[in-house]
Amino acid sequence: MKKLLPIVIVLLLSACIYVLFFWQPIEHNVLDSYAEPEGGGFTLQTSSGAISLKDFRGKVTLLYFGYTMCPDICPTNLSLMANALSQLTDKELAQVQGIFISVDPERDTMERLTEYVHYFHPSLLGASATPEVIKELADRYGVAYQKVVQEDSATNYVVDHSSETYVVDPQGKLVERLSHAAPPKEIIAAIKKYSIK
């Protein structure tokens, strides 16, 4: 054992020297693997009728993709968005529109969506469309979601989904993505950054 100890020490020292002076890790950017989301226009249904992104030209539009039976992620993000909206003046609030887009059109009726979003803030819109339209829109915005069957659950299935908030400027261009649970001050900063002065 004593004879092996010097060999082990030499090997460890050699490995440390290699790592410190010669090893160069390959840098991998997630965006290298996935195209940047392009965003773009859409037409969706609400309880009051059809809406299009172009209807909100001149406003900052906040888009969040989720579903009303989401147990925690959606309520968290919508609560934070509502908190941010509640801190705006009437003039500032008139320059922003929050839209919650359901990725579960099978269960989320227009009436259910409206009731759900108004629980958080009266200015929010709940919208959805056919599964095909939602899939195409989600792909363009870089939104990932997947139905997961849970036979022992009262709801039968959940929908795993990404949880970013998408910021669209007054010209209709996707300009920023806010991470999950972005604090109200970060949401407010994004609204004010892109609002028409």
C-alpha positions as semicolon CSV with decimal commas, in nm:
position;residue;x (nm);y (nm);z (nm)
1;M;0,000;0,000;0,000
2;K;0,286;0,236;0,086
3;K;0,443;0,166;-0,253
4;L;0,119;0,261;-0,434
5;L;0,071;0,591;-0,252
6;P;0,346;0,784;-0,443
7;I;0,206;0,657;-0,774
8;V;-0,148;0,771;-0,683
9;I;-0,015;1,114;-0,577
10;V;0,175;1,154;-0,906
11;L;-0,132;1,056;-1,106
12;L;-0,352;1,303;-0,916
13;L;-0,097;1,583;-0,959
14;S;-0,071;1,507;-1,330
15;A;-0,449;1,519;-1,366
16;C;-0,466;1,851;-1,180
17;I;-0,193;2,003;-1,398
18;Y;-0,371;1,887;-1,712
19;V;-0,705;2,033;-1,599
20;L;-0,549;2,364;-1,490
21;F;-0,327;2,429;-1,791
22;F;-0,434;2,219;-2,089
23;W;-0,800;2,113;-2,068
24;Q;-1,041;2,336;-2,260
25;P;-1,406;2,243;-2,207
26;I;-1,632;2,261;-2,508
27;E;-1,870;2,552;-2,461
28;H;-2,227;2,466;-2,551
29;N;-2,493;2,727;-2,597
30;V;-2,849;2,592;-2,574
31;L;-2,945;2,835;-2,849
32;D;-2,708;2,652;-3,083
33;S;-2,945;2,357;-3,072
34;Y;-3,272;2,541;-3,102
35;A;-3,372;2,820;-3,334
36;E;-3,452;3,150;-3,169
37;P;-3,829;3,189;-3,138
38;E;-3,966;3,405;-3,415
39;G;-4,295;3,502;-3,251
40;G;-4,538;3,667;-3,488
41;G;-4,909;3,727;-3,527
42;F;-5,200;3,509;-3,429
43;T;-5,577;3,494;-3,411
44;L;-5,729;3,330;-3,104
45;Q;-6,071;3,300;-2,947
46;T;-6,188;3,456;-2,621
47;S;-6,527;3,462;-2,451
48;S;-6,586;3,799;-2,620
49;G;-6,485;3,683;-2,969
50;A;-6,172;3,660;-3,179
51;I;-5,858;3,859;-3,098
52;S;-5,543;3,909;-3,304
53;L;-5,201;4,030;-3,200
54;K;-5,245;4,326;-3,434
55;D;-5,539;4,439;-3,216
56;F;-5,282;4,538;-2,956
57;R;-5,048;4,743;-3,174
58;G;-4,928;5,038;-2,971
59;K;-4,926;4,830;-2,653
60;V;-4,674;4,602;-2,489
61;T;-4,826;4,252;-2,493
62;L;-4,735;3,992;-2,233
63;L;-4,805;3,635;-2,343
64;Y;-4,812;3,341;-2,107
65;F;-4,889;2,985;-2,220
66;G;-5,047;2,750;-1,967
67;Y;-5,376;2,594;-1,862
68;T;-5,638;2,656;-1,596
69;M;-5,595;2,324;-1,414
70;C;-5,223;2,385;-1,366
71;P;-5,154;2,320;-0,997
72;D;-4,875;2,569;-0,930
73;I;-4,665;2,710;-1,216
74;C;-4,943;2,906;-1,387
75;P;-5,092;3,053;-1,068
76;T;-4,746;3,162;-0,959
77;N;-4,665;3,342;-1,284
78;L;-5,009;3,496;-1,325
79;S;-5,004;3,620;-0,965
80;L;-4,670;3,790;-1,026
81;M;-4,794;3,941;-1,353
82;A;-5,110;4,064;-1,178
83;N;-4,901;4,213;-0,900
84;A;-4,697;4,402;-1,159
85;L;-5,008;4,527;-1,341
86;S;-5,159;4,644;-1,012
87;Q;-4,858;4,866;-0,951
88;L;-4,900;5,054;-1,279
89;T;-5,079;5,385;-1,311
90;D;-5,397;5,393;-1,521
91;K;-5,198;5,552;-1,805
92;E;-4,930;5,282;-1,788
93;L;-5,189;5,003;-1,763
94;A;-5,355;5,132;-2,080
95;Q;-5,028;5,061;-2,264
96;V;-5,007;4,691;-2,180
97;Q;-5,214;4,379;-2,245
98;G;-5,161;4,048;-2,072
99;I;-5,289;3,736;-2,251
100;F;-5,306;3,387;-2,102
101;I;-5,304;3,133;-2,386
102;S;-5,434;2,787;-2,299
103;V;-5,243;2,485;-2,425
104;D;-5,532;2,267;-2,303
105;P;-5,822;2,360;-2,533
106;E;-5,981;2,023;-2,461
107;R;-6,082;2,136;-2,111
108;D;-6,039;2,515;-2,113
109;T;-6,358;2,667;-2,248
110;M;-6,367;3,038;-2,326
111;E;-6,586;3,103;-2,021
112;R;-6,357;2,907;-1,793
113;L;-6,054;3,098;-1,923
114;T;-6,217;3,435;-1,863
115;E;-6,321;3,342;-1,510
116;Y;-5,974;3,209;-1,440
117;V;-5,773;3,510;-1,558
118;H;-6,008;3,762;-1,398
119;Y;-5,938;3,595;-1,066
120;F;-5,585;3,735;-1,102
121;H;-5,649;4,072;-1,273
122;P;-5,950;4,221;-1,456
123;S;-5,742;4,340;-1,751
124;L;-5,607;3,994;-1,841
125;L;-5,748;3,806;-2,139
126;G;-5,785;3,429;-2,158
127;A;-5,758;3,286;-2,508
128;S;-5,722;2,960;-2,694
129;A;-5,792;2,791;-3,027
130;T;-5,788;2,449;-3,186
131;P;-5,503;2,217;-3,086
132;E;-5,348;2,262;-3,431
133;V;-5,348;2,643;-3,407
134;I;-5,206;2,636;-3,054
135;K;-4,930;2,394;-3,159
136;E;-4,827;2,612;-3,453
137;L;-4,827;2,925;-3,237
138;A;-4,636;2,755;-2,955
139;D;-4,372;2,636;-3,200
140;R;-4,319;2,990;-3,329
141;Y;-4,279;3,125;-2,976
142;G;-4,056;2,841;-2,858
143;V;-4,311;2,709;-2,610
144;A;-4,283;2,343;-2,508
145;Y;-4,579;2,150;-2,371
146;Q;-4,687;1,788;-2,344
147;K;-4,994;1,609;-2,216
148;V;-4,910;1,359;-1,941
149;V;-5,175;1,101;-1,851
150;Q;-5,227;1,041;-1,478
151;E;-5,479;0,763;-1,437
152;D;-5,489;0,795;-1,058
153;S;-5,558;1,170;-1,077
154;A;-5,902;1,330;-1,057
155;T;-5,811;1,543;-1,360
156;N;-5,696;1,240;-1,570
157;Y;-5,398;1,429;-1,710
158;V;-5,171;1,726;-1,659
159;V;-4,989;1,933;-1,916
160;D;-4,618;1,981;-1,862
161;H;-4,520;2,314;-2,016
162;S;-4,248;2,575;-2,026
163;S;-4,311;2,878;-1,810
164;E;-4,163;3,189;-1,966
165;T;-4,351;3,513;-2,021
166;Y;-4,312;3,650;-2,373
167;V;-4,284;4,025;-2,420
168;V;-4,410;4,162;-2,750
169;D;-4,338;4,528;-2,829
170;P;-4,595;4,781;-2,959
171;Q;-4,499;4,695;-3,317
172;G;-4,585;4,328;-3,266
173;K;-4,230;4,196;-3,240
174;L;-4,121;3,939;-2,982
175;V;-3,845;4,123;-2,796
176;E;-3,789;3,948;-2,466
177;R;-3,858;3,636;-2,262
178;L;-3,898;3,662;-1,886
179;S;-3,803;3,356;-1,685
180;H;-4,039;3,157;-1,464
181;A;-4,148;3,348;-1,154
182;A;-3,999;3,676;-1,276
183;P;-4,061;3,926;-0,995
184;P;-4,307;4,213;-1,048
185;K;-4,028;4,472;-1,069
186;E;-3,874;4,280;-1,362
187;I;-4,209;4,262;-1,539
188;I;-4,270;4,633;-1,480
189;A;-3,921;4,716;-1,609
190;A;-3,992;4,521;-1,932
191;I;-4,328;4,697;-1,978
192;K;-4,174;5,040;-1,933
193;K;-3,873;4,955;-2,148
194;Y;-4,088;4,890;-2,453
195;S;-4,385;5,120;-2,392
196;I;-4,438;5,408;-2,629
197;K;-4,336;5,720;-2,440
